[in-house]
């Protein structure tokens, strides 16, 4: 089995990595650090490519990046108080005034030009010498230095996105909105399948696929996710999901699903499934998950092309509705998890102290809801897997739908156990604390194993699933 690992990096960590690369290159090529920075910027931080080019034709590389061979400090520095004339706008200014504020007279601020400031050359048409970080540090303000550092960090990450075979590592920014962390992925193998084992979790708590930067989507492959996103875009004008549904029992009350589970209970006491609207008492998850075409309704009604288009859309909507429902349930589970961590755990501790008991660690409660959210994510993407299963593979489809239904049952049991745990704690049943904790911990563990086996079985094309590998 492939051994993979990843590391979450903040900007200080990234800056340390690039500084280490600069130091190593400076030592190998015997050039000053500013020259090493210039070389790395121009070769997109590809050290191996740079070294090959350097040792093949050092003079050619120097000419390409604008690096003089004598490595002397840039000319043009003057004594404080000396009056100079800007070669761009021809305005006179005192050298006492820093370059960055002075060039504001003509509006030419190189640092404000964005990442292009990493490749500055002398504006004199007869010169063209490269402007290194040493000169930038001498003439810009502290704010300008921070901008230059930020551009260097972003350049480093953007040019290390692909896993490099020389070190089997790559870095990518976390795609979560507003997140400034990056994730370094380290592949401990000579070869890899980009469709698997790229799930990572950032320190901002967002889990995503390092390969395609979409939400974590196992057991579905990256190319399947891309097809699904494209399908959703093409169908977006036709897809309208109801946020509320009429109770199938009394046909009077309108129910809105604001819960993590699909188990709905109307005021009339009728219990039903939010997805298929079937009675919950005898609910069959495998039947609920599977798509069944009602052929009789179409006979003699529509033209063949029209019938096929309508059938394709109904099939798409069947899976899309369940994909969205599980996505919303996952988001609700994460919101409830946050409420548990910020509010409910404190309330439970106060309750225990009220009974004169020492408050135990409640990490097991948070772990249960983390597992519920993860299970919803797996089920969400399992419907995409089901949508793209070949229709002729009927035996595998039936097996998949059975396993998917069993996964739904396992998740509902965990959800009920987690909800009951909080209710029983809230009622002050102090004599049941140990039993309650043990029950939820065991249920969380068995559900985690069940879903891990489900994901592995589906990822392997259900080849191993026939032996029922899902038993915990």
C-alpha positions, 0 to 999 in steps of 0.5 A: 500500500502507498504511504502518503502524508501531508503537512499544513503550512502557514506563510512563515513555514512557506517562507522558511522553505523558500529561504532554505532553497535559496541558501542551498542554491547559493552554496551549490552555485557559489553566488550571493543570496540575492543572485540565487533569488533572481535565478529561482524566480526566473526558473519558477523555483525548479531547482533541477532545471536551473542547475542543468541549465547553469552547468550547461551554459552559465553565461547564457543563464546569466544573460537570460536573467540579467545577472552580471558576472561580477556580482557587484552591488547595483550602481546609482546609490547616492549620498543623503541630501543629493538631488537626483533626476528621475529617468522615467518622469524627469522630476527632481527629488532629494535622495533623503526621500525614499524611492517608493514615496518619491516615485509617487509623483509620477505614479510609477510604483513598481511594487504595486505592479503585482508579482511582476516586481519579482522580475524588475530590470533597470528601466534604462534602455542601455542597461537592463540589469536585474533588480534584486531583493537587496536593492528592493530592500534598500529603497522601499518602505516596510510595507513594500518589503512585506508586499515583495515577501508576499509575492515571493511566497505566492510565487513559491507555492504557485510554482510548486503545485505539481508533485516533483519527482526529485522529492515527491512533494508539492504545495497547494493553497487551501481552496477554502474561502479566506484561508491562507494556509497551504498544504504540502503533499509528500508522496512516499512512493515511486508511482501513484494513482491520482484518483486515490488517497489525496484527501487532506484536511487543512487547519481551517477544518476544510477537507479537500482533494489535494489533486483537484482542489474540490471537496474530498470526494472519495469514493469518486475519482477526480475525473468523475467529479469534473463530469458531475460539476459539468452536468450540474452546470448544464442542468442548473436551469431545470433543477429546482429543489423544494425546501419544504414538502407536504406530509404524505400522511395528513397531506395538510402540514408542510415540513421543512428539513432543518435536521441532519437526518432524513427521518421526518416526523410531522405534527400528525405523528406520521413518520416518513423519509424526506427523500422518497416520502415513504413510511419510515417504519418499513423504510427500505434504504436500498429501494429509496436509493435506487432509481426505477424507471416507470416505463408504463407512463411513457408508452405511446405518449412521447416520441422516442427522442423526447422520452429518452430526454425526459428519462435521462433528466428524471434519472439525473434528478433522482441522484442530484436530489440525494446528492444535495440532501446529503450535502445539506445534512453534512453542513448541518452536522458541521454547524451542530458540531461547532455548537457542541464545541462552543456551547453545549460542552460547557453546559454539560460540564456545568450540569455535572458539577451541579450533581457534584461530579467531576466533568469527564472529557467530552471529546468522544461527543465531538468525534461522533459528530465529526464522523456523522459529517464525514459519513454524510460526505461519503454518502453524498458522493456515493450518489455520483458514483451510482449515477455514472454506473453503467446501466448494463452492470445490473448485478453490481448496481444492485450490490452497490445499492444494497451496500449504500442502503446498509451505510445509510442504516449505520449512519442513522443508528450513529446519529440517533445514538449521538442525539440520545447521548446529549438528551440523556446527559441533559436529563441528569442521568448521572448513573448512566454516564459511563454506559452512555459514553461507552455506547457512543464510542463503540457506535462511532468506531463501528460506523467509522470502520463500516464506512472505511470498508464501504469506501474501499470496496466502491473505490476498488470497483466492488471487486472485493465487496462480494465477500461482504468486507463491510462487517466491522 
